[in-house]
Amino acid sequence: MTWQRALFRIFGVNSESVTIVISAFMLGLGLGSLAGGWISKRRSISLLPLLAIIESVTAMFGIVSLGAFERVGALVVDWSLPAVAAVNLLLVLIPTLLMGATLPILVAHLVRSSGEVGRTVGLLYYVNTLGAGAACVLCSFLLFPFLGAHRAVLVAVALNVAVALCAVVVHLFRGSQAPSRDAAAIRPASEAVTIPTAIILIAALGGFISLSYEIYLFRIVSYASGSSATAFALTLACFLFGIAGGSRKAGESCEGSSPPGVIRKAIDEIIIGNLIGLMFLPVLAQSALFGRGAIGIALLLVYFIARRWGRYCPISLKSESRPMRRRGWGCRSCTLLTF
């Protein structure tokens, strides 16, 4: 949130800059997730010390980040939009790569140390997304107003260091313990899990549409709020809360469901989510008589739209999850692909 605000201050808060910044962040996180999954397959690598290194490097970048952004922004202020987009990508690529790798590494650690993979992985993703939404609210109402951007970065750095220390402590106290029998049995099976290309494309399309909704919703909320500084943070927070709640609910509801029933659920979620999205502008227009309360209605609708899209990906993946279940993966593990 601090980096996004710094980049907005440098490049402006308009639909183009918001799209560029969010796209750069999502690309970095996606590539980082891919890299984290690839690295975690190496049995010779201790994952918790690796997590500690990633958090420490992220903290070091955070210390110098705002100054670097300002110096680069002064150099490219008159550049063309494609050049600005490339600069945004380069500025956030390394730290977002590191951030994106953390969740797959934690997931792999759970695979190695616990037999309850499906349930624990789904819960980890759910809590991770909730934490992202909570950060948006915390930054908007506490850190930015009372501490400012530079001290907010120091808070983030302190949290990075705390996570790194916790990872080291857990590794030292539990690293020498042998994996449980269930974990040992699931280890080779988890490596054999493959997801069909069609399902991956469906997940990618769902992410494409849901993030398009996020950009569209932010633009409307920003206009309705008079380009309020907190509009982006609150819109993103409601969107993340919706994604988290929807994916968690989908993981619970698809337990024991047959593939045809799951497909019907996916279709229902798509229809309902798009109907809410279709009604967003008319409802917001009719809410103008509530004054500032219209913003609350808009944010509530953002939550409901995201909640439907949060259910979409896990439910659609359930139609192909029976081979995964035989290999030890439950439906909740599919929530990792929601983003």
Steps between C-alpha positions, in 0.01 A plus 500: 500500500786740580676431173179540305432835663856612426467396136163673472654818637775482238297392196155631596176339619305431184363187340816447295742526791281284723484234229877512445586477869255218575604307187867529596427380851286207384754395237779504758292305751401245236855445380616481862240233576622301201861536611413411859325183388795404284754558778292317760527176297870481588518266798850618582375853580382577854187704443473696825856641478424586136187684616711689754744606226216619274344705780837652590575601140152649470564700817829632363329611180225664705749719685626660177181466294335841541818691428564287192143553375531877536833519318377281212171692483686829457689352206199359310239766572478603133527153348229331293237271655665173378833613641337589833334157506837331446659706778217409739553134421874519559459691825274240664601182317769376741311564829173361362683193370626445854155562651332268253736216587417501873159330483611204282800451727277491807265263320790270414612510861153382604513223240828378645400522865127425515264237365201739507597670178165592348351657811816677619592636157151641447507661843845646432382660175186631671695659785761638259235679294323628811832641618539687172154654540571592861822674391301725266272610786788540746701714258204724413377575852806466724841485335468766231304760703707470820843380386537599137642301212861476620410373847243266345784347299698455822201317652495270196876445531457409867231249406728348234774460758255350752382242247861414414588451867192285559591282202852452634375417850247246371767343279745469791245348736321275250746457214657190647167325551415233245187551292189318607410169336212661316726777373757249382230309316361809335835642394554310173129510421483876522772529238296285261198731505429662166224739406354484147586786267133584449454551875808723516359709215166526680680616815697757298181627334330529838793702633494721190131579542512547876794742482324686219209537739738634765629773266147585388369512858789713622443753224132537596566518874778753443267718292217470753729591789655799325832319444543439871845383604349198677276392210757263352592343834139444607398364160793260501430399862135415425607315187758292691257425783247384241753278320611346829149435628379366168787260447472373857126445463554322168754267658246403765199468270666283237598228747312187399339658192496318166668659195167579325371670814823694532475622139146623565626687806774664293247612240272637772785698655598650163141607427440649845835678508442658161144600590629683806768663284236600246291664773796679658467830314116523514495421874776752568314765299184444706707511821606861438222621733689339791792738450826355630310186590500411130869418533418241765242343269755496217760328718243244613422420136873470430518239776208299361637505144844385617345234724328345198821505296689361799272196488531455126852362467499239781158374395596470133821319594302249705374344177857373449591446865424129538846391378649755742292363785635149439848646522431666830384846393163635607289754316616783726847474351350631174442840662869570440419565135231760565746784429 
